[in-house]
Amino acid sequence: MVEIKTATELEAMREAGRVVARALQAVREAIVPGVRLLELDEIAATVIREHGAKPAFLHYQPRFAPTPFPAVICASVNDVIVHGIPDRYRVRQGDVVSIDCGAYLDGWAGDSAFTVIVGPGDPADQALVAAAEKALEAGIAAAVPGNRLGDIGAAIGAVGRAAGYGIPQDFGGHGIGRHMHEDPHVANEGRPGRGLALRPGMTLAIEPMFMSGGKNRYLTAADGWALHTVDGSRAVHVEHSIAVTDDGPRVLTAL
């Protein structure tokens, strides 16, 4: 069931999204050569706690996972697409680092992600990140009343496929609201004009994931969480939670 949120509920979700945005901003500023992924996790946890919110990822266990997630953020480096568990790894110059974070505030969820290159980075990695951000913008722009879910997926997929990138199957965006993951599934590919009709008050997490090697398959790590590219190529993940409104898409996880 897809819940339609009221204007008051959207304001509450905006506040939850703002907490996530602040946590991600603090983490982004701390990503320098030598920082440990666990240190980044601690930074996000502190920001979330200081704003009276609760981490959404910590102890979360979806159907596909063998164990609850043990951290506040997902920290996915280089060939890890999503769901990387923060550990003692020290970030290096040239790494491609994706950070995903979610939080609950007053019973409402926010979920967002960014990818950054440590240092100048390889031009191919820069192009990969730029494509993901362009796809996110395109997906958000398609989230208007009268469009359908397929229009969002088609907009995202067109950017990735035009650049020759792979798109992991089975994973994508989702509805969000009282729970971090709600109906509907928001695929990163689709057919225009197909799928659920978009209505004002719908809230969605839109999250492109691209793999530079061009393959669509992925490998699941032994921990049951991290998804790796099958060929060791670089991957990116970006995300915003948004609301469908009569005035156009509203980003809920911006600062």
Steps between C-alpha positions, in 0.01 A plus 500: 500500500630846410421761764420856394646754744331819610669840489569475874652156460721621217632774726586238762678292235689810392639537851609135505661551160683806624661295778622249242635781283694646792646162591609444140650848478711432809614167360582651159720763664687228691584284198872559459789258446564302817157521661353165600152402386409434863591858583256619235234280656563659840465847350160419350384338825596810696316740270186285499504471880561873552189578295280271707463244222570127477708320235284307256765254381636380836362151577280506188453156345312472170403164354818460293739557792623214722578735792391845620702788357765594759558868419339842456618557142574284200854574381565350157848540351611454137348171374235489776170620355291533817464369858868509592553450874736760650822348632856608581591559136681831452382703202766553233563759233298409192241288681138525391297513822121473518329585829135414567321617814151481644336636815167515680373819660165511678391181324595603147791378286755667276746320271773645279840416350792661319816385326828690518845444355787547744729757341489593132424143393516326168305671217305179442391498864407867479280424199337210687409718798377779273276258312344370821429852620352590160282187516380592848400844375320342204318252721388771738384721213278215379326468839201718418124438519374332187822313434553139597771305677631383166575860407739531797678176414518590132657837579765344725573207271538720192789687660680187615456301180605792280832502685539122474463431871350195665196526725468238776181301471262450795614811687375856466294762678189462711214668672581667831301649786420348838744226403827531313391247239142512382314426178556554215830372363660773285709329231799664335370399158149503363265568214345846470130510577501166680454413866332669794361848438674772703276705728562804721599387849700197386848487651779308330869432546657522154847342484697437180776238519743469209794265434775619268574154359166489320380172652167473678586211730652537846654281770388494862779508758542231765345736756172477306480877460753662267435471127812494281540545127578167334804636315652721770398818321401814687143563613302802618180557698312827557158557655241751619166458668240709317132585507272515198308829519278715279785751489755245379737263678607607847835373628461404864863416574668827401658727761 
